[in-house]
Amino acid sequence: MKRSHFLLLAVLIALPWFAGEFYVNLASQILIAVIFAASLNLLVGYAGLTSLGHATYLGLSAYISAWLSLRMGLGHAITAPAALLLTTLVGCCFGWIALRASGLGFLMLTLALSQIVWGLGYRWVGVTNGDNGLSGLTRPAPFGIDLSDSGAYFWFVLVITTVVLYVIARFVNSPFGATLRGTRDQSRRMSSLGYDVWGIRWVTFVFASFIGAIAGLLYVYFNKYIHPSVMSVTVSAEALLAVIAGGSGTLAGPVVGAALVMLLKNYASAYVERWNMLMGIVFVFIVIAMPAGIVPGMRTLLQRLKGGQE
Amino acid sequence: MAMDRRQFLQGAAAAGVGVAYSGMSLGQGSTDPIRLGLLTVKTGPLASGGIDMERGLDLYLKEHGGMMAGRRVDLIVADTGGSPATALTKTQELVERNKVQVLTGPLAAFEALAIDDYIRTQKIPTLSVAAAEDMTQRKANPWFVRATSSSAQCSHVMAYHCATVLKYKKMIVIADDIAYGQEMNAGFQRVFEENGGKIIQKLFPPLTAPDYGSFIAQLKTDADAIFLGFAGSNGFRFVRQFNEYGMNGKMKVVGGMTALDESVLRNMGDEALGILTVCWYSSELNNPINVKFAPAFRKAYGYDPGYYAAGTYVNGEILNAALLSVGGNAANKDALMAALKQTHIQTARGPVRFDTYGNVVGNIYIRRVERKDGRLVNAVVQTYPDVSQFWKYDPKKFLAEPVYSRDWPPAKNLE
């Protein structure tokens, strides 16, 4: 298992040397979607809290960094931490509100909160420039390395993705991660054992919004443009779809799911005119054939095959 | 990738022919096709216009045997899905993977803004259809030309017409709550009020408003007329409900360039008769090019060409003219871009030339919905020749002011 990870990483590192520019850019976008889906998976998969408003954090951090650099003229060294901090603070606040409920109530609250932010994006024209979005942005140049080249930017995103996935893996496999899964499966028992269920969920919510904010920064650096549609419910739903299709509650699930959604949306659409329908059919197939998602589904399939050989 | 022997042989033969062929054609340099990319929307709420864009351009190429300036044209169509991020990915795909030399599209303003920076760095001549004002004004992109219209280019004319010819005194403006609708209505308000009229009410329903009942109920009944700045099928839905609520006859209805487009007009009934709209095109235009184009389009697809179909058709004509003047060489981007901006030709919409910002200067038509041969058409009632995006204002002064928006210019006469 470990060896295959390194193999994948090696292939990805080498990608800009053998793949065309378009594929490198596509790969950057997939990695950004992977970070975003992985952050949502913390809530959906490990905390058992289905959020339909996660795009808020992607959009907020993108908007904050864009606004600070355009209107305040600040450099990336300030805008990036500021965007992460402010978005995480909003995550603290929204988590506090949304976690008053769980289950469907939580879903509706996250949806409502994200709609407020999305509405602000469209309406607060003085700040967000409304439907015209914010343009004229630049990519940062950490340690003097120019990221305007697609290959350089891909490596930048790859480094961050690797770190983020590693941190998430550590988080999930830590004792805290175990208590988090406990609150998901047996919340009453956990609270009678003396665990602060609300607090555990809230910390996870804030952590997820922080990782979502990282995805937002990478997103705005990639596109160099930001439009309110990035905070729409469609973006939240697409990430949720990626998590569920890949396999919620697994580390590899959101990676596979996000890659699948991005490939269907950006690559298959060049060949299939009705790509929305194709996407629908693929997801229906996944839900019927592998209800737990691709990654758990493939695992069971492999185990069964092994069992057959013995 | 596995390759069997037959495929390998075919590949080798093709490569051999290719080498020989390119050797032969080196001297001419005019045999490789021109690679033209079309960015359009084929899925989602904007799809009807997007499909028209593809049909308009398809028809142009079909009429000309798939050639421009004596060279074959490879058209590659990409569906942006009406999302800014996908628009960028698709543009990258067209440029990096399909190696397009010229782009036409995209449809929506925010898509054009999303690809603006990329077009600048890659230097791809782009014949845009999107109407966003600033793309050819305060943030003019040197690689854009727009042969259709800026958001307010047509509404300026309608406002002037309403104030001076129709003598309306008090008007209401209503449009979708998107940049396009806001810019169009702001331009209308400015010219109407500067010519003695008063805008007494401004309404901006959401783009996807399911029902206009609550907006129609709010309308001030002392207005002489209402200006519709809608896009897509919203104008059609508004007019239908306007009648259902018994408002017909209470005030006149006039519309912007997409309020009653030919593509929605075919679904309307007598309630639309007599409504005036303004546009840079009408399928009823009586010029030598359009009298061939409009019937051919109708024959092929069963309805009249409107804003989007004519937009890409005209773009085809302009690109052809520019390519002719550079000898069919699309590889020299600077020369092609300069030629595009120099274009001064007769097209399906009438004469076309560009200002220094890359926006069209051309005729704007006031049109009235009439019934002809059993179908509704936008019959031309008056032509305003050579209208620029700045109307009658000085470009420098115009550009020194903020871009049109919901709140600019400020409305002083609201009741």
Interface residues (C-beta under 8 A of the other chain):
Chain A: G20 E21 F22 N25 L26 Q29 Y122 V125 G130 D131 N132 G133 S135 G136 L137 S148 Y219 N223 K224 Y225 H227 S229 V230 K265 N266 S269 A270 E273 R274 W275 N276
Chain B: K42 T43 A78 D79 G81 S83 P84 A85 T86 L88 T89 K90 Q92 E93 E96 R97 A109 F110 L113 A114 D116 D117 Y118 T121 A132 D134 K139 D177 I178 A179 Y180 Q182 S405 R406 D407
